[in-house]
């Protein structure tokens, strides 16, 4: 952790739709699912305006049904990968190996909507694989498949020539795959994204690409901050260091987000919108998990209550992800 053809890695997670519930019998350890492979990721744009600020309910419902098989798959696999039951983790590996064998999602998306979903589900798959490897399971058969998904995402975002939160999330996809494979190309992309993502933060803490979202500008600034903090965590696990200026830039964005949560008027004015849409609690989950020295009342003092500690679109339980990243930073830990 991560709908629109324009932006927002966590957008669907912020909206209600039907995925498998925790009580679904298909999540039993003795009933490992055999989900049909999705060959190509297709996703319909959900906005009714070019600005990407007004959601069309009918388009959203259709989009939800399009991506539901992917949502169900990563929900199942991430919950099993987070389980303390070895049988559940073996099931998650079997699910992943089956999709790898059938080269799921490898047909390049027909449009940017599909690419955006491939990116976010690819991040989840990478993190699930990291968790399974940390538990001693053999993920070797997954690497070629995950590498191809990563190659598609990196190639398309490198040619897109736009720095926004989705671009930053492509860096998270690359960095998480680099942790699995030590792939130099993925690592270079993650580094380029980091530099450009930070450079896009203005001295006043606003990000121009996200201000264009009008009434959703605050929501998309939260997405951008979540992406940068998650990327920082993965880059640190890869052994990269952050300069003092990096920290200053991140702090400017964090301060802007925190202040705007308490009083959105400056965000509304800067975006040319009369109001700002409220940000759902789940969108703060990566910030809580990875903010580190930026966390505190100034950032989260006006955030909504009930921020979850898990999101299947970002690989499940954040505590386990954070523990794995801390372990990878240990020089004794191999790839």
BALOBA-1460 file (C-alpha; in Angstrom, 3 decimals):
// residues 335
<rec num="1" residu="x" x="0.000" y="0.000" z="0.000"/>
<rec num="2" residu="x" x="-1.159" y="1.802" z="-3.990"/>
<rec num="3" residu="x" x="-9.320" y="3.822" z="-9.665"/>
<rec num="4" residu="x" x="-9.097" y="6.959" z="-11.685"/>
<rec num="5" residu="x" x="-7.123" y="7.206" z="-14.872"/>
<rec num="6" residu="x" x="-5.709" y="10.419" z="-13.466"/>
<rec num="7" residu="x" x="-4.461" y="9.832" z="-9.929"/>
<rec num="8" residu="x" x="-4.763" y="8.299" z="-6.487"/>
<rec num="9" residu="x" x="-3.242" y="4.980" z="-5.466"/>
<rec num="10" residu="x" x="-5.651" y="4.334" z="-2.614"/>
<rec num="11" residu="x" x="-8.839" y="5.733" z="-4.131"/>
<rec num="12" residu="x" x="-10.869" y="2.529" z="-4.274"/>
<rec num="13" residu="x" x="-9.819" y="1.679" z="-0.727"/>
<rec num="14" residu="x" x="-11.481" y="4.925" z="0.283"/>
<rec num="15" residu="x" x="-14.791" y="3.826" z="-1.206"/>
<rec num="16" residu="x" x="-17.156" y="1.076" z="-0.089"/>
<rec num="17" residu="x" x="-17.494" y="-2.041" z="-2.196"/>
<rec num="18" residu="x" x="-17.824" y="-5.774" z="-1.709"/>
<rec num="19" residu="x" x="-14.716" y="-7.846" z="-1.261"/>
<rec num="20" residu="x" x="-14.471" y="-11.064" z="0.719"/>
<rec num="21" residu="x" x="-15.134" y="-10.544" z="4.388"/>
<rec num="22" residu="x" x="-12.933" y="-11.931" z="7.180"/>
<rec num="23" residu="x" x="-15.663" y="-14.465" z="7.998"/>
<rec num="24" residu="x" x="-15.840" y="-15.831" z="4.443"/>
<rec num="25" residu="x" x="-15.402" y="-19.653" z="4.607"/>
<rec num="26" residu="x" x="-13.002" y="-19.442" z="1.648"/>
<rec num="27" residu="x" x="-10.451" y="-18.031" z="4.109"/>
<rec num="28" residu="x" x="-10.291" y="-21.326" z="6.033"/>
<rec num="29" residu="x" x="-6.821" y="-22.861" z="6.056"/>
<rec num="30" residu="x" x="-8.208" y="-26.144" z="4.723"/>
<rec num="31" residu="x" x="-9.908" y="-24.452" z="1.771"/>
<rec num="32" residu="x" x="-7.152" y="-22.750" z="-0.210"/>
<rec num="33" residu="x" x="-8.809" y="-20.845" z="-3.077"/>
<rec num="34" residu="x" x="-8.033" y="-21.425" z="-6.728"/>
<rec num="35" residu="x" x="-8.945" y="-18.029" z="-8.134"/>
<rec num="36" residu="x" x="-9.246" y="-17.711" z="-11.889"/>
<rec num="37" residu="x" x="-6.278" y="-15.860" z="-13.372"/>
<rec num="38" residu="x" x="-6.779" y="-12.294" z="-14.545"/>
<rec num="39" residu="x" x="-4.808" y="-11.993" z="-17.792"/>
<rec num="40" residu="x" x="-5.032" y="-8.210" z="-18.203"/>
<rec num="41" residu="x" x="-5.959" y="-5.493" z="-15.738"/>
<rec num="42" residu="x" x="-8.872" y="-3.442" z="-17.030"/>
<rec num="43" residu="x" x="-10.355" y="-0.480" z="-15.192"/>
<rec num="44" residu="x" x="-12.878" y="2.159" z="-16.151"/>
<rec num="45" residu="x" x="-12.379" y="5.852" z="-15.376"/>
<rec num="46" residu="x" x="-14.786" y="6.896" z="-12.642"/>
<rec num="47" residu="x" x="-14.753" y="10.686" z="-12.871"/>
<rec num="48" residu="x" x="-17.324" y="12.776" z="-14.676"/>
<rec num="49" residu="x" x="-15.053" y="15.802" z="-15.060"/>
<rec num="50" residu="x" x="-11.642" y="16.329" z="-16.635"/>
<rec num="51" residu="x" x="-10.303" y="17.694" z="-13.351"/>
<rec num="52" residu="x" x="-10.842" y="14.376" z="-11.614"/>
<rec num="53" residu="x" x="-12.869" y="15.759" z="-8.725"/>
<rec num="54" residu="x" x="-16.414" y="14.433" z="-9.294"/>
<rec num="55" residu="x" x="-17.074" y="10.687" z="-9.124"/>
<rec num="56" residu="x" x="-19.749" y="9.206" z="-11.373"/>
<rec num="57" residu="x" x="-21.578" y="6.565" z="-9.259"/>
<rec num="58" residu="x" x="-22.467" y="4.352" z="-12.228"/>
<rec num="59" residu="x" x="-18.898" y="4.345" z="-13.532"/>
<rec num="60" residu="x" x="-17.617" y="3.617" z="-10.029"/>
<rec num="61" residu="x" x="-19.894" y="0.594" z="-9.629"/>
<rec num="62" residu="x" x="-18.726" y="-0.811" z="-12.963"/>
<rec num="63" residu="x" x="-15.109" y="-0.171" z="-12.065"/>
<rec num="64" residu="x" x="-15.526" y="-1.966" z="-8.728"/>
<rec num="65" residu="x" x="-16.814" y="-5.052" z="-10.471"/>
<rec num="66" residu="x" x="-13.945" y="-4.972" z="-12.952"/>
<rec num="67" residu="x" x="-11.265" y="-5.041" z="-10.270"/>
<rec num="68" residu="x" x="-13.118" y="-7.211" z="-7.748"/>
<rec num="69" residu="x" x="-11.268" y="-10.446" z="-8.723"/>
<rec num="70" residu="x" x="-7.948" y="-8.688" z="-8.091"/>
<rec num="71" residu="x" x="-9.181" y="-7.185" z="-4.836"/>
<rec num="72" residu="x" x="-10.363" y="-10.595" z="-3.657"/>
<rec num="73" residu="x" x="-7.069" y="-12.238" z="-4.591"/>
<rec num="74" residu="x" x="-4.800" y="-9.802" z="-2.740"/>
<rec num="75" residu="x" x="-7.205" y="-9.685" z="0.228"/>
<rec num="76" residu="x" x="-7.048" y="-13.473" z="0.566"/>
<rec num="77" residu="x" x="-3.318" y="-13.712" z="-0.030"/>
<rec num="78" residu="x" x="-2.351" y="-10.844" z="2.292"/>
<rec num="79" residu="x" x="-4.456" y="-12.136" z="5.180"/>
<rec num="80" residu="x" x="-2.960" y="-15.574" z="4.824"/>
<rec num="81" residu="x" x="0.570" y="-14.173" z="4.538"/>
<rec num="82" residu="x" x="-0.021" y="-12.255" z="7.787"/>
<rec num="83" residu="x" x="-1.339" y="-15.328" z="9.602"/>
<rec num="84" residu="x" x="0.586" y="-17.082" z="12.369"/>
<rec num="85" residu="x" x="-0.679" y="-20.396" z="10.948"/>
<rec num="86" residu="x" x="1.947" y="-22.005" z="8.657"/>
<rec num="87" residu="x" x="-0.820" y="-23.647" z="6.636"/>
<rec num="88" residu="x" x="-2.307" y="-20.246" z="5.850"/>
<rec num="89" residu="x" x="1.068" y="-18.933" z="4.698"/>
<rec num="90" residu="x" x="1.630" y="-22.012" z="2.544"/>
<rec num="91" residu="x" x="-1.772" y="-21.363" z="0.989"/>
<rec num="92" residu="x" x="-0.798" y="-17.767" z="0.211"/>
<rec num="93" residu="x" x="2.347" y="-19.037" z="-1.501"/>
<rec num="94" residu="x" x="0.343" y="-21.599" z="-3.482"/>
<rec num="95" residu="x" x="-2.043" y="-18.874" z="-4.628"/>
<rec num="96" residu="x" x="0.841" y="-16.671" z="-5.726"/>
<rec num="97" residu="x" x="2.648" y="-19.517" z="-7.481"/>
<rec num="98" residu="x" x="-0.502" y="-20.415" z="-9.408"/>
<rec num="99" residu="x" x="-0.874" y="-16.860" z="-10.699"/>
<rec num="100" residu="x" x="2.839" y="-16.706" z="-11.480"/>
<rec num="101" residu="x" x="2.646" y="-19.976" z="-13.441"/>
<rec num="102" residu="x" x="-0.287" y="-18.628" z="-15.442"/>
<rec num="103" residu="x" x="1.438" y="-15.231" z="-15.936"/>
<rec num="104" residu="x" x="-1.469" y="-13.322" z="-14.452"/>
<rec num="105" residu="x" x="-1.815" y="-9.622" z="-15.345"/>
<rec num="106" residu="x" x="1.094" y="-9.744" z="-17.801"/>
<rec num="107" residu="x" x="-0.884" y="-8.584" z="-20.837"/>
<rec num="108" residu="x" x="-0.100" y="-4.842" z="-20.893"/>
<rec num="109" residu="x" x="-3.082" y="-2.704" z="-19.858"/>
<rec num="110" residu="x" x="-5.030" y="-1.125" z="-22.686"/>
<rec num="111" residu="x" x="-5.112" y="2.299" z="-21.041"/>
<rec num="112" residu="x" x="-3.900" y="4.279" z="-18.068"/>
<rec num="113" residu="x" x="-6.813" y="3.155" z="-15.907"/>
<rec num="114" residu="x" x="-5.581" y="-0.414" z="-16.155"/>
<rec num="115" residu="x" x="-1.983" y="0.641" z="-15.593"/>
<rec num="116" residu="x" x="-2.921" y="2.466" z="-12.433"/>
<rec num="117" residu="x" x="-4.562" y="-0.671" z="-11.050"/>
<rec num="118" residu="x" x="-1.661" y="-2.877" z="-12.151"/>
<rec num="119" residu="x" x="0.634" y="-0.553" z="-10.216"/>
<rec num="120" residu="x" x="-1.274" y="-0.703" z="-6.965"/>
<rec num="121" residu="x" x="-1.987" y="-4.431" z="-7.057"/>
<rec num="122" residu="x" x="1.630" y="-5.035" z="-8.041"/>
<rec num="123" residu="x" x="2.763" y="-3.276" z="-4.865"/>
<rec num="124" residu="x" x="0.547" y="-5.557" z="-2.800"/>
<rec num="125" residu="x" x="1.901" y="-8.667" z="-4.522"/>
<rec num="126" residu="x" x="5.492" y="-7.551" z="-3.901"/>
<rec num="127" residu="x" x="4.831" y="-7.005" z="-0.193"/>
<rec num="128" residu="x" x="3.035" y="-10.332" z="0.153"/>
<rec num="129" residu="x" x="6.073" y="-12.011" z="-1.417"/>
<rec num="130" residu="x" x="8.381" y="-10.170" z="1.000"/>
<rec num="131" residu="x" x="6.326" y="-11.463" z="3.928"/>
<rec num="132" residu="x" x="6.367" y="-15.028" z="2.661"/>
<rec num="133" residu="x" x="10.134" y="-14.899" z="2.146"/>
<rec num="134" residu="x" x="10.602" y="-13.512" z="5.653"/>
<rec num="135" residu="x" x="8.760" y="-16.572" z="6.960"/>
<rec num="136" residu="x" x="11.214" y="-18.857" z="5.195"/>
<rec num="137" residu="x" x="9.130" y="-19.797" z="2.161"/>
<rec num="138" residu="x" x="10.618" y="-20.159" z="-1.327"/>
<rec num="139" residu="x" x="9.445" y="-17.271" z="-3.481"/>
<rec num="140" residu="x" x="11.935" y="-17.946" z="-6.280"/>
<rec num="141" residu="x" x="9.206" y="-19.070" z="-8.703"/>
<rec num="142" residu="x" x="7.470" y="-15.698" z="-8.239"/>
<rec num="143" residu="x" x="10.348" y="-13.413" z="-9.159"/>
<rec num="144" residu="x" x="10.174" y="-13.638" z="-12.941"/>
<rec num="145" residu="x" x="6.455" y="-12.934" z="-12.908"/>
<rec num="146" residu="x" x="6.669" y="-10.047" z="-10.452"/>
<rec num="147" residu="x" x="9.618" y="-8.691" z="-12.427"/>
<rec num="148" residu="x" x="7.570" y="-8.562" z="-15.612"/>
<rec num="149" residu="x" x="4.723" y="-6.731" z="-13.870"/>
<rec num="150" residu="x" x="7.278" y="-4.314" z="-12.471"/>
<rec num="151" residu="x" x="8.839" y="-3.797" z="-15.904"/>
<rec num="152" residu="x" x="5.471" y="-2.821" z="-17.379"/>
<rec num="153" residu="x" x="4.777" y="-0.341" z="-14.578"/>
<rec num="154" residu="x" x="8.217" y="1.271" z="-14.675"/>
<rec num="155" residu="x" x="8.257" y="1.562" z="-18.469"/>
<rec num="156" residu="x" x="4.863" y="3.214" z="-18.685"/>
<rec num="157" residu="x" x="5.467" y="5.648" z="-15.841"/>
<rec num="158" residu="x" x="8.897" y="6.641" z="-17.115"/>
<rec num="159" residu="x" x="7.323" y="7.633" z="-20.435"/>
<rec num="160" residu="x" x="4.341" y="9.409" z="-18.838"/>
<rec num="161" residu="x" x="6.375" y="12.532" z="-17.968"/>
<rec num="162" residu="x" x="4.238" y="13.646" z="-15.039"/>
<rec num="163" residu="x" x="5.222" y="13.852" z="-11.378"/>
<rec num="164" residu="x" x="2.258" y="13.207" z="-9.110"/>
<rec num="165" residu="x" x="1.308" y="10.755" z="-6.381"/>
<rec num="166" residu="x" x="0.818" y="7.942" z="-8.880"/>
<rec num="167" residu="x" x="4.333" y="8.468" z="-10.161"/>
<rec num="168" residu="x" x="5.608" y="8.267" z="-6.586"/>
<rec num="169" residu="x" x="3.688" y="5.032" z="-6.040"/>
<rec num="170" residu="x" x="5.442" y="3.610" z="-9.120"/>
<rec num="171" residu="x" x="8.637" y="4.184" z="-7.134"/>
<rec num="172" residu="x" x="7.164" y="2.143" z="-4.276"/>
<rec num="173" residu="x" x="6.420" y="-0.653" z="-6.739"/>
<rec num="174" residu="x" x="10.014" y="-0.519" z="-7.993"/>
<rec num="175" residu="x" x="11.598" y="-0.324" z="-4.526"/>
<rec num="176" residu="x" x="9.526" y="-3.209" z="-3.168"/>
<rec num="177" residu="x" x="10.506" y="-5.348" z="-6.146"/>
<rec num="178" residu="x" x="14.157" y="-4.325" z="-5.744"/>
<rec num="179" residu="x" x="14.033" y="-5.659" z="-2.181"/>
<rec num="180" residu="x" x="12.908" y="-8.998" z="-3.567"/>
<rec num="181" residu="x" x="15.340" y="-9.231" z="-6.457"/>
<rec num="182" residu="x" x="18.120" y="-6.616" z="-6.058"/>
<rec num="183" residu="x" x="17.165" y="-5.491" z="-9.566"/>
<rec num="184" residu="x" x="19.309" y="-2.487" z="-10.517"/>
<rec num="185" residu="x" x="16.778" y="-1.023" z="-12.944"/>
<rec num="186" residu="x" x="14.028" y="-1.079" z="-10.335"/>
<rec num="187" residu="x" x="16.332" y="0.538" z="-7.814"/>
<rec num="188" residu="x" x="17.292" y="3.317" z="-10.252"/>
<rec num="189" residu="x" x="13.647" y="4.057" z="-10.961"/>
<rec num="190" residu="x" x="12.890" y="4.246" z="-7.249"/>
<rec num="191" residu="x" x="15.770" y="6.700" z="-6.772"/>
<rec num="192" residu="x" x="14.662" y="8.889" z="-9.690"/>
<rec num="193" residu="x" x="11.091" y="8.944" z="-8.378"/>
<rec num="194" residu="x" x="12.289" y="9.902" z="-4.906"/>
<rec num="195" residu="x" x="14.246" y="12.883" z="-6.186"/>
<rec num="196" residu="x" x="11.512" y="14.123" z="-8.508"/>
<rec num="197" residu="x" x="8.753" y="13.544" z="-5.965"/>
<rec num="198" residu="x" x="10.542" y="15.654" z="-3.370"/>
<rec num="199" residu="x" x="11.416" y="18.338" z="-5.915"/>
<rec num="200" residu="x" x="7.707" y="18.729" z="-6.696"/>
<rec num="201" residu="x" x="6.991" y="19.961" z="-3.145"/>
<rec num="202" residu="x" x="6.792" y="23.741" z="-3.197"/>
<rec num="203" residu="x" x="8.331" y="25.946" z="-0.471"/>
<rec num="204" residu="x" x="4.811" y="26.392" z="0.944"/>
<rec num="205" residu="x" x="4.273" y="22.610" z="1.074"/>
<rec num="206" residu="x" x="1.757" y="22.414" z="-1.770"/>
<rec num="207" residu="x" x="2.195" y="20.088" z="-4.757"/>
<rec num="208" residu="x" x="0.956" y="21.575" z="-8.029"/>
<rec num="209" residu="x" x="-0.173" y="18.281" z="-9.579"/>
<rec num="210" residu="x" x="-2.408" y="17.567" z="-6.582"/>
<rec num="211" residu="x" x="-3.764" y="21.119" z="-6.322"/>
<rec num="212" residu="x" x="-5.316" y="20.570" z="-9.752"/>
<rec num="213" residu="x" x="-7.752" y="18.117" z="-8.162"/>
<rec num="214" residu="x" x="-9.954" y="20.946" z="-6.885"/>
<rec num="215" residu="x" x="-12.172" y="19.776" z="-4.016"/>
<rec num="216" residu="x" x="-10.053" y="16.618" z="-3.704"/>
<rec num="217" residu="x" x="-6.738" y="18.460" z="-3.414"/>
<rec num="218" residu="x" x="-6.299" y="17.664" z="0.293"/>
<rec num="219" residu="x" x="-7.138" y="14.023" z="-0.288"/>
<rec num="220" residu="x" x="-4.488" y="13.828" z="-3.010"/>
<rec num="221" residu="x" x="-1.892" y="15.628" z="-0.927"/>
<rec num="222" residu="x" x="-2.460" y="12.881" z="1.645"/>
<rec num="223" residu="x" x="-1.932" y="10.300" z="-1.114"/>
<rec num="224" residu="x" x="1.289" y="11.998" z="-2.147"/>
<rec num="225" residu="x" x="2.616" y="12.133" z="1.416"/>
<rec num="226" residu="x" x="1.645" y="8.489" z="1.978"/>
<rec num="227" residu="x" x="3.501" y="7.488" z="-1.166"/>
<rec num="228" residu="x" x="6.657" y="9.424" z="-0.300"/>
<rec num="229" residu="x" x="6.770" y="8.079" z="3.261"/>
<rec num="230" residu="x" x="6.266" y="4.515" z="2.027"/>
<rec num="231" residu="x" x="8.964" y="4.989" z="-0.602"/>
<rec num="232" residu="x" x="11.318" y="6.367" z="2.036"/>
<rec num="233" residu="x" x="10.784" y="3.255" z="4.171"/>
<rec num="234" residu="x" x="11.580" y="0.901" z="1.299"/>
<rec num="235" residu="x" x="14.583" y="2.935" z="0.154"/>
<rec num="236" residu="x" x="15.968" y="2.910" z="3.680"/>
<rec num="237" residu="x" x="15.621" y="-0.881" z="3.713"/>
<rec num="238" residu="x" x="17.601" y="-0.914" z="0.455"/>
<rec num="239" residu="x" x="20.395" y="0.955" z="2.204"/>
<rec num="240" residu="x" x="19.713" y="4.391" z="0.733"/>
<rec num="241" residu="x" x="20.208" y="7.466" z="2.886"/>
<rec num="242" residu="x" x="18.147" y="10.631" z="3.056"/>
<rec num="243" residu="x" x="19.748" y="14.061" z="3.047"/>
<rec num="244" residu="x" x="18.833" y="16.868" z="5.405"/>
<rec num="245" residu="x" x="17.151" y="18.590" z="2.462"/>
<rec num="246" residu="x" x="15.073" y="15.461" z="1.813"/>
<rec num="247" residu="x" x="13.815" y="15.642" z="5.373"/>
<rec num="248" residu="x" x="13.062" y="19.366" z="5.058"/>
<rec num="249" residu="x" x="11.022" y="18.795" z="1.902"/>
<rec num="250" residu="x" x="9.047" y="15.951" z="3.457"/>
<rec num="251" residu="x" x="8.427" y="18.032" z="6.570"/>
<rec num="252" residu="x" x="7.016" y="20.872" z="4.447"/>
<rec num="253" residu="x" x="4.489" y="18.531" z="2.865"/>
<rec num="254" residu="x" x="3.670" y="16.883" z="6.191"/>
<rec num="255" residu="x" x="3.137" y="20.270" z="7.822"/>
<rec num="256" residu="x" x="0.906" y="21.390" z="4.972"/>
<rec num="257" residu="x" x="-1.197" y="18.243" z="5.232"/>
<rec num="258" residu="x" x="-1.463" y="18.504" z="9.004"/>
<rec num="259" residu="x" x="-2.453" y="22.172" z="8.925"/>
<rec num="260" residu="x" x="-4.987" y="21.584" z="6.157"/>
<rec num="261" residu="x" x="-6.636" y="18.748" z="8.051"/>
<rec num="262" residu="x" x="-7.277" y="21.192" z="10.894"/>
<rec num="263" residu="x" x="-8.245" y="24.076" z="8.621"/>
<rec num="264" residu="x" x="-8.713" y="23.259" z="4.921"/>
<rec num="265" residu="x" x="-9.292" y="26.868" z="3.861"/>
<rec num="266" residu="x" x="-5.764" y="27.431" z="2.542"/>
<rec num="267" residu="x" x="-5.931" y="24.203" z="0.551"/>
<rec num="268" residu="x" x="-9.314" y="25.229" z="-0.839"/>
<rec num="269" residu="x" x="-8.021" y="28.640" z="-1.842"/>
<rec num="270" residu="x" x="-4.864" y="27.284" z="-3.460"/>
<rec num="271" residu="x" x="-6.856" y="24.698" z="-5.409"/>
<rec num="272" residu="x" x="-9.553" y="27.115" z="-6.517"/>
<rec num="273" residu="x" x="-12.273" y="25.145" z="-4.796"/>
<rec num="274" residu="x" x="-14.828" y="26.331" z="-2.269"/>
<rec num="275" residu="x" x="-14.584" y="23.144" z="-0.188"/>
<rec num="276" residu="x" x="-12.352" y="20.147" z="0.461"/>
<rec num="277" residu="x" x="-13.546" y="16.567" z="0.578"/>
<rec num="278" residu="x" x="-12.880" y="14.697" z="3.807"/>
<rec num="279" residu="x" x="-10.127" y="12.094" z="3.677"/>
<rec num="280" residu="x" x="-11.148" y="8.577" z="4.812"/>
<rec num="281" residu="x" x="-9.261" y="7.130" z="7.768"/>
<rec num="282" residu="x" x="-7.722" y="4.287" z="5.781"/>
<rec num="283" residu="x" x="-5.702" y="6.726" z="3.688"/>
<rec num="284" residu="x" x="-3.688" y="7.671" z="6.775"/>
<rec num="285" residu="x" x="-2.608" y="4.093" z="7.471"/>
<rec num="286" residu="x" x="0.693" y="4.333" z="5.524"/>
<rec num="287" residu="x" x="1.434" y="7.669" z="7.199"/>
<rec num="288" residu="x" x="1.000" y="6.169" z="10.677"/>
<rec num="289" residu="x" x="3.147" y="3.182" z="9.689"/>
<rec num="290" residu="x" x="6.014" y="5.031" z="8.018"/>
<rec num="291" residu="x" x="6.040" y="8.692" z="9.150"/>
<rec num="292" residu="x" x="8.713" y="7.998" z="11.770"/>
<rec num="293" residu="x" x="10.222" y="11.286" z="12.941"/>
<rec num="294" residu="x" x="7.554" y="13.276" z="11.105"/>
<rec num="295" residu="x" x="4.711" y="11.726" z="13.072"/>
<rec num="296" residu="x" x="2.976" y="13.541" z="15.887"/>
<rec num="297" residu="x" x="0.146" y="15.940" z="16.676"/>
<rec num="298" residu="x" x="1.240" y="18.475" z="14.045"/>
<rec num="299" residu="x" x="0.634" y="15.899" z="11.301"/>
<rec num="300" residu="x" x="-2.108" y="13.670" z="12.680"/>
<rec num="301" residu="x" x="-3.716" y="15.826" z="15.370"/>
<rec num="302" residu="x" x="-6.741" y="16.516" z="13.144"/>
<rec num="303" residu="x" x="-6.777" y="13.189" z="11.280"/>
<rec num="304" residu="x" x="-9.938" y="11.080" z="11.558"/>
<rec num="305" residu="x" x="-10.249" y="8.467" z="14.267"/>
<rec num="306" residu="x" x="-10.102" y="4.747" z="13.608"/>
<rec num="307" residu="x" x="-7.047" y="4.648" z="11.320"/>
<rec num="308" residu="x" x="-6.594" y="0.948" z="10.481"/>
<rec num="309" residu="x" x="-3.330" y="-0.951" z="10.728"/>
<rec num="310" residu="x" x="-3.965" y="-3.066" z="7.665"/>
<rec num="311" residu="x" x="-4.795" y="-2.551" z="3.990"/>
<rec num="312" residu="x" x="-4.762" y="-5.437" z="1.489"/>
<rec num="313" residu="x" x="-3.850" y="-3.039" z="-1.320"/>
<rec num="314" residu="x" x="-0.593" y="-2.333" z="0.513"/>
<rec num="315" residu="x" x="0.142" y="-5.946" z="1.387"/>
<rec num="316" residu="x" x="-1.911" y="-6.358" z="4.550"/>
<rec num="317" residu="x" x="-0.684" y="-5.700" z="8.104"/>
<rec num="318" residu="x" x="1.611" y="-2.676" z="8.268"/>
<rec num="319" residu="x" x="3.301" y="-3.815" z="11.491"/>
<rec num="320" residu="x" x="4.620" y="-6.939" z="9.795"/>
<rec num="321" residu="x" x="5.770" y="-4.963" z="6.765"/>
<rec num="322" residu="x" x="7.604" y="-2.457" z="8.971"/>
<rec num="323" residu="x" x="9.288" y="-5.259" z="10.944"/>
<rec num="324" residu="x" x="10.487" y="-6.880" z="7.710"/>
<rec num="325" residu="x" x="11.889" y="-3.590" z="6.418"/>
<rec num="326" residu="x" x="13.756" y="-3.111" z="9.693"/>
<rec num="327" residu="x" x="15.176" y="-6.636" z="9.399"/>
<rec num="328" residu="x" x="16.262" y="-6.124" z="5.792"/>
<rec num="329" residu="x" x="18.293" y="-3.120" z="6.924"/>
<rec num="330" residu="x" x="20.414" y="-5.564" z="8.918"/>
<rec num="331" residu="x" x="23.541" y="-6.194" z="6.792"/>
<rec num="332" residu="x" x="23.406" y="-9.868" z="7.756"/>
<rec num="333" residu="x" x="20.072" y="-10.228" z="5.988"/>
<rec num="334" residu="x" x="20.446" y="-11.630" z="2.493"/>
<rec num="335" residu="x" x="18.312" y="-10.885" z="-0.552"/>
